Amino acid sequence: MPPDNKIEPSISSAHASAPPKAAEKILGVARDLFYRRGIRAIGVDEIVRRAGVTKPSLYRSFPSKDELAASYLRQYDLEFWERFDEAVDAYPGDPRAQIRAFLTRVGKRTQKPDYRGCGMTNAAVEYPERGHPARVVSEDNKQELRRRLRAMAAAMDAADADTLGDGLLLLIEGAYISGQLFGAGGPAASVAMNADLLIEASLKK
């Protein structure tokens, strides 16, 4: 994961620890629209109209729409790892239970009517070009998730830790997509159970 995922608007503020009010409003509106409808589908004009700010104020905070998209994803990244770490902290020293706890929550979220999958995954699909600011944030998130899952698989003494870690990652990504396709009652609801079955089959006998 990148060493610094904080959102840092370029405009100055009397309080360096918090973004200016206009930037907060812009980012909040953009986050909602980008997640629900996709980044490419949303124009700057709609964002500023819904945020109740001017276009110049947006560009003072975020030099381009691409940077606004990257800022949205940096915020998403921070919140993703907060949820992941909550599951880890709930079961110290028990990576199998940590994964089960994290994926139980993922499975529950996939059943909500407004579920749109993982913002990181969606952004990577929207921006296939390497080096795009939004894709860079998404790739960094997924690389770190892969690293952590492989490390957790090794801590479980799996026969092939890298293969198990990658298998868990594939299950997670499948849940993100199938949750959007099937909705309530779909296969993503059982992602935690399937992950546990995969873990059981992958441990050294």
PyMOL commands that set and color helices and strands:
alter all, ss='L'
color gray80, all
select helices_A, chain A and resi 21-37+44-51+55-61+65-90+95-109+119-126+133-155+161-182+187-202
alter helices_A, ss='H'
color red, helices_A
deselect
rebuild
show_as cartoon
